[in-house]
Amino acid sequence: MRLVVARCQVDYAGRLTAHLPMATRVIMVKADGSVLVHADGGSYKPLNWMSPPCTLTEGVNDDGLPEWTVTATKTDDTLRILLEDVLHDSSHDLGVDPGLQKDGVEKHLQALLAEHTATLGAGMTLVRREYMTAIGPVDLLCRDDAGASVAVEIKRRGEIDGVEQLTRYLELMNRDPTLRPVRGIFAAQEIKPQARVLAQDRGIECVVVNYDELRGIDDPSLRLF
Protein backbone atom coordinates (compact mmCIF):
# COMPACT_ATOMS: atom_id res chain seq x y z
CA MET A 1 0.00 0.00 0.00
CA ARG A 2 1.18 3.52 -0.83
CA LEU A 3 0.22 6.37 1.49
CA VAL A 4 0.56 9.98 0.35
CA VAL A 5 -0.30 13.01 2.47
CA ALA A 6 -0.51 16.02 0.20
CA ARG A 7 -2.21 19.29 -0.50
CA CYS A 8 -4.17 18.31 -3.58
CA GLN A 9 -7.08 19.00 -5.91
CA VAL A 10 -9.22 16.10 -7.09
CA ASP A 11 -11.53 15.93 -10.12
CA TYR A 12 -13.67 12.94 -11.07
CA ALA A 13 -15.23 12.68 -14.53
CA GLY A 14 -17.40 9.95 -16.02
CA ARG A 15 -20.97 8.90 -15.23
CA LEU A 16 -20.87 11.79 -12.77
CA THR A 17 -18.52 14.70 -12.12
CA ALA A 18 -17.13 15.78 -8.77
CA HIS A 19 -14.60 18.40 -7.70
CA LEU A 20 -12.57 18.65 -4.51
CA PRO A 21 -10.79 22.01 -4.20
CA MET A 22 -7.20 22.26 -3.00
CA ALA A 23 -6.76 20.96 0.56
CA THR A 24 -4.57 18.59 2.55
CA ARG A 25 -5.73 14.97 2.24
CA VAL A 26 -4.56 11.37 2.46
CA ILE A 27 -4.30 9.39 -0.78
CA MET A 28 -4.25 5.58 -0.55
CA VAL A 29 -3.10 3.42 -3.46
CA LYS A 30 -3.88 -0.19 -2.61
CA ALA A 31 -2.28 -3.34 -3.97
CA ASP A 32 -5.48 -4.20 -5.87
CA GLY A 33 -5.08 -0.95 -7.84
CA SER A 34 -7.80 1.05 -6.13
CA VAL A 35 -7.14 4.71 -5.32
CA LEU A 36 -8.94 6.39 -2.42
CA VAL A 37 -8.85 10.02 -1.27
CA HIS A 38 -9.56 10.67 2.42
CA ALA A 39 -10.02 13.78 4.54
CA ASP A 40 -9.20 14.02 8.24
CA GLY A 41 -12.85 13.54 9.11
CA GLY A 42 -16.03 12.01 7.76
CA SER A 43 -15.33 8.66 9.41
CA TYR A 44 -14.06 5.87 7.15
CA LYS A 45 -15.73 6.88 3.88
CA PRO A 46 -13.39 8.30 1.20
CA LEU A 47 -14.23 11.63 -0.41
CA ASN A 48 -13.61 10.09 -3.82
CA TRP A 49 -12.09 6.92 -5.22
CA MET A 50 -11.52 4.75 -8.26
CA SER A 51 -12.22 1.04 -8.01
CA PRO A 52 -10.13 -1.60 -9.80
CA PRO A 53 -9.49 -2.49 -12.51
CA CYS A 54 -7.87 0.84 -13.26
CA THR A 55 -4.53 2.35 -14.27
CA LEU A 56 -2.58 5.04 -12.40
CA THR A 57 -0.32 7.29 -14.50
CA GLU A 58 1.93 9.88 -12.85
CA GLY A 59 2.87 13.01 -14.80
CA VAL A 60 3.06 16.80 -14.52
CA ASN A 61 0.67 19.54 -15.60
CA ASP A 62 1.49 22.66 -17.63
CA ASP A 63 2.71 24.43 -14.46
CA GLY A 64 5.10 21.61 -13.62
CA LEU A 65 3.07 20.28 -10.69
CA PRO A 66 2.73 16.50 -10.21
CA GLU A 67 -0.57 15.21 -11.54
CA TRP A 68 -1.97 11.68 -11.26
CA THR A 69 -4.47 10.35 -13.77
CA VAL A 70 -6.40 7.25 -12.74
CA THR A 71 -8.32 5.68 -15.62
CA ALA A 72 -10.94 2.96 -15.28
CA THR A 73 -10.34 -0.07 -17.49
CA LYS A 74 -13.98 -0.86 -18.34
CA THR A 75 -15.38 2.68 -18.57
CA ASP A 76 -14.32 6.20 -19.53
CA ASP A 77 -14.23 7.35 -15.88
CA THR A 78 -11.12 9.27 -14.81
CA LEU A 79 -9.83 10.55 -11.50
CA ARG A 80 -7.30 13.41 -11.72
CA ILE A 81 -5.29 14.36 -8.64
CA LEU A 82 -3.20 17.54 -8.78
CA LEU A 83 -0.50 17.55 -6.08
CA GLU A 84 0.51 21.03 -4.94
CA ASP A 85 2.61 20.00 -1.93
CA VAL A 86 3.55 16.43 -0.94
CA LEU A 87 4.04 16.16 2.84
CA HIS A 88 4.54 12.39 3.04
CA ASP A 89 4.97 9.53 0.58
CA SER A 90 5.62 5.96 1.72
CA SER A 91 4.93 2.40 0.57
CA HIS A 92 4.26 -0.62 2.79
CA ASP A 93 3.86 -4.34 2.08
CA LEU A 94 0.91 -5.44 4.21
CA GLY A 95 1.08 -9.07 3.12
CA VAL A 96 -1.94 -11.34 2.70
CA ASP A 97 -4.86 -10.29 4.85
CA PRO A 98 -6.73 -13.15 6.58
CA GLY A 99 -10.03 -11.33 6.16
CA LEU A 100 -12.65 -10.24 8.64
CA GLN A 101 -13.31 -12.77 11.38
CA LYS A 102 -16.98 -12.49 12.26
CA ASP A 103 -18.27 -13.43 15.66
CA GLY A 104 -19.98 -16.80 15.96
CA VAL A 105 -23.55 -15.62 15.60
CA GLU A 106 -22.89 -13.39 12.57
CA LYS A 107 -20.89 -16.14 10.88
CA HIS A 108 -23.65 -18.68 11.47
CA LEU A 109 -26.35 -16.22 10.40
CA GLN A 110 -24.54 -15.68 7.11
CA ALA A 111 -24.27 -19.43 6.50
CA LEU A 112 -27.92 -20.05 7.42
CA LEU A 113 -29.24 -17.18 5.30
CA ALA A 114 -27.11 -18.38 2.37
CA GLU A 115 -28.93 -21.72 2.65
CA HIS A 116 -32.37 -20.17 3.24
CA THR A 117 -32.40 -17.09 1.01
CA ALA A 118 -36.22 -17.22 0.83
CA THR A 119 -36.11 -15.76 4.35
CA LEU A 120 -34.95 -12.53 2.72
CA GLY A 121 -37.74 -12.51 0.14
CA ALA A 122 -39.76 -14.80 -2.11
CA GLY A 123 -37.78 -15.99 -5.12
CA MET A 124 -34.44 -14.82 -3.70
CA THR A 125 -31.46 -16.92 -4.85
CA LEU A 126 -27.82 -16.88 -3.79
CA VAL A 127 -25.10 -15.82 -6.24
CA ARG A 128 -22.22 -16.06 -3.78
CA ARG A 129 -21.13 -15.44 -0.19
CA GLU A 130 -18.50 -12.84 0.71
CA TYR A 131 -18.72 -10.98 -2.61
CA MET A 132 -15.54 -8.88 -2.69
CA THR A 133 -15.59 -5.15 -3.37
CA ALA A 134 -12.68 -2.72 -3.34
CA ILE A 135 -13.36 -1.90 0.33
CA GLY A 136 -14.24 -5.35 1.62
CA PRO A 137 -16.67 -8.22 1.19
CA VAL A 138 -20.44 -7.85 1.24
CA ASP A 139 -21.93 -10.82 3.12
CA LEU A 140 -24.25 -12.14 0.40
CA LEU A 141 -24.82 -11.30 -3.24
CA CYS A 142 -28.25 -12.53 -4.32
CA ARG A 143 -30.76 -12.12 -7.12
CA ASP A 144 -34.43 -11.46 -6.53
CA ASP A 145 -37.36 -13.01 -8.40
CA ALA A 146 -36.98 -10.35 -11.12
CA GLY A 147 -33.30 -11.20 -11.63
CA ALA A 148 -32.00 -7.96 -10.08
CA SER A 149 -28.87 -7.92 -7.90
CA VAL A 150 -29.29 -7.68 -4.14
CA ALA A 151 -26.46 -6.98 -1.67
CA VAL A 152 -27.16 -8.33 1.83
CA GLU A 153 -25.28 -7.14 4.92
CA ILE A 154 -25.81 -9.30 8.03
CA LYS A 155 -25.38 -8.19 11.64
CA ARG A 156 -26.27 -9.65 15.00
CA ARG A 157 -27.47 -6.22 16.10
CA GLY A 158 -28.31 -3.76 13.35
CA GLU A 159 -27.04 -0.27 14.06
CA ILE A 160 -26.27 2.86 12.05
CA ASP A 161 -22.68 1.86 11.26
CA GLY A 162 -23.96 -1.30 9.56
CA VAL A 163 -26.24 0.76 7.33
CA GLU A 164 -23.32 3.04 6.48
CA GLN A 165 -21.23 -0.01 5.61
CA LEU A 166 -23.88 -1.39 3.27
CA THR A 167 -24.34 2.07 1.71
CA ARG A 168 -20.65 2.14 0.75
CA TYR A 169 -20.87 -1.33 -0.78
CA LEU A 170 -23.92 -0.31 -2.81
CA GLU A 171 -22.20 2.83 -4.11
CA LEU A 172 -19.32 0.73 -5.42
CA MET A 173 -21.41 -2.15 -6.75
CA ASN A 174 -23.74 0.17 -8.65
CA ARG A 175 -20.71 1.39 -10.61
CA ASP A 176 -20.34 -2.10 -12.07
CA PRO A 177 -22.43 -2.38 -15.27
CA THR A 178 -22.61 -6.17 -14.87
CA LEU A 179 -24.36 -5.79 -11.50
CA ARG A 180 -26.37 -2.59 -11.46
CA PRO A 181 -28.95 -1.82 -10.43
CA VAL A 182 -28.10 -3.26 -7.01
CA ARG A 183 -30.46 -2.81 -4.07
CA GLY A 184 -29.63 -3.51 -0.45
CA ILE A 185 -31.05 -5.62 2.36
CA PHE A 186 -29.93 -5.03 5.95
CA ALA A 187 -30.55 -8.25 7.91
CA ALA A 188 -30.13 -8.62 11.67
CA GLN A 189 -31.63 -10.28 14.72
CA GLU A 190 -32.45 -6.83 16.04
CA ILE A 191 -32.45 -3.50 14.20
CA LYS A 192 -32.23 -0.26 16.15
CA PRO A 193 -34.91 2.36 15.30
CA GLN A 194 -32.30 4.92 14.17
CA ALA A 195 -30.70 2.37 11.85
CA ARG A 196 -34.09 1.46 10.40
CA VAL A 197 -34.91 5.11 9.70
CA LEU A 198 -31.53 5.66 7.99
CA ALA A 199 -31.89 2.48 5.94
CA GLN A 200 -35.36 3.42 4.75
CA ASP A 201 -34.14 6.90 3.84
CA ARG A 202 -31.47 5.30 1.63
CA GLY A 203 -33.81 2.81 0.00
CA ILE A 204 -32.40 -0.16 1.93
CA GLU A 205 -34.81 -2.88 3.05
CA CYS A 206 -34.61 -4.09 6.66
CA VAL A 207 -35.21 -7.75 7.51
CA VAL A 208 -35.29 -9.05 11.09
CA VAL A 209 -34.24 -12.70 11.24
CA ASN A 210 -34.81 -15.30 13.96
CA TYR A 211 -31.54 -17.13 14.57
CA ASP A 212 -33.11 -20.06 16.45
CA GLU A 213 -35.83 -20.49 13.83
CA LEU A 214 -33.23 -20.60 11.06
CA ARG A 215 -31.33 -23.26 12.99
CA GLY A 216 -34.54 -25.29 13.35
CA ILE A 217 -34.64 -24.93 17.13
CA ASP A 218 -37.53 -22.51 17.36
CA ASP A 219 -40.59 -23.88 15.54
CA PRO A 220 -43.27 -21.14 15.30
CA SER A 221 -45.98 -23.81 14.81
CA LEU A 222 -45.39 -25.05 18.36
CA ARG A 223 -45.93 -21.68 20.05
CA LEU A 224 -49.06 -20.97 22.08
CA PHE A 225 -48.83 -17.26 21.22
N, C-alpha and C positions, 0 to 999 in steps of 0.2 A: 504494500500500500504506500502511496505517495501522499504526503501531507504538505500543503502549501498555505501559509498565512500571508495574505497580501491585500493591499488596497487595490480593488479591482472593480471593473464594470462588466456586467453580464447581460448579454442579449440572446434571447431564444427566438428562433423563427421556424415556422413549419405549420402544423395544423392550428397552432395558436402562436401569438407573439407575446413576449414578456420582456421587460427592461428593468434591470437593477442598476441604479446610479452608482457612481464611484463611492466605495466604502470599504472598510477592512473586514475581510471574511476568511473563512477556512475553506479550502478546496481539497476534496478527497478524490484521488484517482485509485480505484480499486483494481485488484488483480483480474477481475472479470471484465475490465474495460469500462465500467460505469464511472461517470464523473458527477460528483455531487458538490453543491455550493451551499455552505452553512453560514448562518449568522450566529453571534453570541447571544442567542435567545431563541424563542419560538420552539422550545423543547427539541425533539429529535428530528423533526421534519425539515428536509433541506428547502432552501428558497427556490432552487431550480436544480435540474439534473438532466443527464442523458443516460438512458438505459442501454446496456449491451444488446446486440452487437453494434459497436460504433468505433470510429477511428479518431484518435487525437493527433492533431498536427500542431507543432509549435513553430511560430514565426514571429515577425515584427510588423507593425503597421507603418504607415507613411511617416509617422513622427519618431520612429525608431523604438517604440515601446513594445515589449513582448506581448504577443497576442496568440491565444490558443483557439483553434477551431476544432470543435468536436462534431463529427458528421455521422448521422445514423446510417447504418448499412441498408436497411430495408425501406427507408423513407427519405424524403428531402429535408428532414428536420436538421437544424444546425444550432449549436450552442457556441457563442463567441465570448471569450473571456479576455478582456484587456487588462493587463497587469501594469499598474502605475508604480507600485513600490512593493517588492517582495521582502517580507520580514523574516520568513522561515521557509525552508524547502528541504524536506528529508524523505527518505524512502525506508520502508521496513518490511521484512519478510515475516508475515504472521503465521506461515505454515498452514496446514490443513485444519480447518475448524471442525470440531466434532458435532456441531449443530446444537440447537436448543434442546435441552433436556427438560421435558415437561414433567410436572408432578404426576403422581400415579393416577389421580382421578381424570385430569385433562387428557393424559395419554390413552386411558381406557375409553373415555368418552369419544375421542377421535376414532379409535378402532371400531367401537360399537356403531357410531353414526355412519362410518364408511360401509359397514355391513347392512345397515338399516336406513338407507337414505330416504326412504318413504316417510320417515319421521319428520324430515325437513320439508316435505311437500309431495303431493301426489305426482307420480311420474318422474320423480327425481332419480337420476342415475349418477354413479360415481365415474369420473374420468381418471382421477388419481389423487392419492394422499400426498401431503407435503409438496404442493406445486411451488417450485422455486421462482421467486422474483428477484430483482436486483437488490432488494433490501431484506430478503428473508423469505421463508416458505409460508404460504397460506395453507391452513390445515387441510381443507378439501377443495378440490375443483370438481364441480358437478355440472350436469346439464339438466334443465327442467323439461317438462313434458312438451315444450315448444322447441326444444333444441338449443335454447340460449344458455350461455355460460353463467355459472353461479359460483362465486367465491364464498366459502364458509369459514368463519373464524370461530373457534370453540374455546370457551373459558369455563372454569368451574363457577366463578362468580363474575358476572358481566358488569364491568364498570366503564367509565368514560374512556380510559386509556385503551381498552380493547376496541372500542368503536373507532378511535383515532387510528389504531393499528390497521384495522380493516379498511378504513378510508384511504390510507396510503397504498395498500395493496391494490385497491380498485382503481386508483389514479394511474398506477403503472400498467395494470392489466388492460385497461381500456385504451392504452396506446398501441396495443398489439392488434393489428387488423385480423389476425386469425382467431382472436378471442372475443373482441368487442361485438356487441355490447355485453358487459359483464355487470351483473347485479350482485348485491351482497346479502348474506344471511349471517346474523350474529346469534350464535347458539350458546346457551349456558344453562346451568341448573337454576340459577337465580340471576335476574337482570335488575340492576338498580334503576329507580325511576329516572334519574338524570341521564343515565346511559341510554335508556329507552327513548327519551325525548330527543337526544342528539342523533340517535340512529334514525328515527323517523324523519327528522329534519333533513337528513342526508340520503333519504330514500333507501335505507337499509332495513331489511325485515328482521324482526326479533323472534326467536323461537326458544321457548323454555323447554328443556328436556329433563326427563325423569331418569336418573342414572340407574336406580334399582329396577325400574320397569324395563329399560333397555337390556339389563343383564338377566332378565327373566325372573328376578326375585319378587318384585312387586307386581302382582297380577290384579289389575283394576277390577276384573270380574268377580273377585273374591271379597271386595270391600262392601261393608254395610252402608257406608255413606262416603 
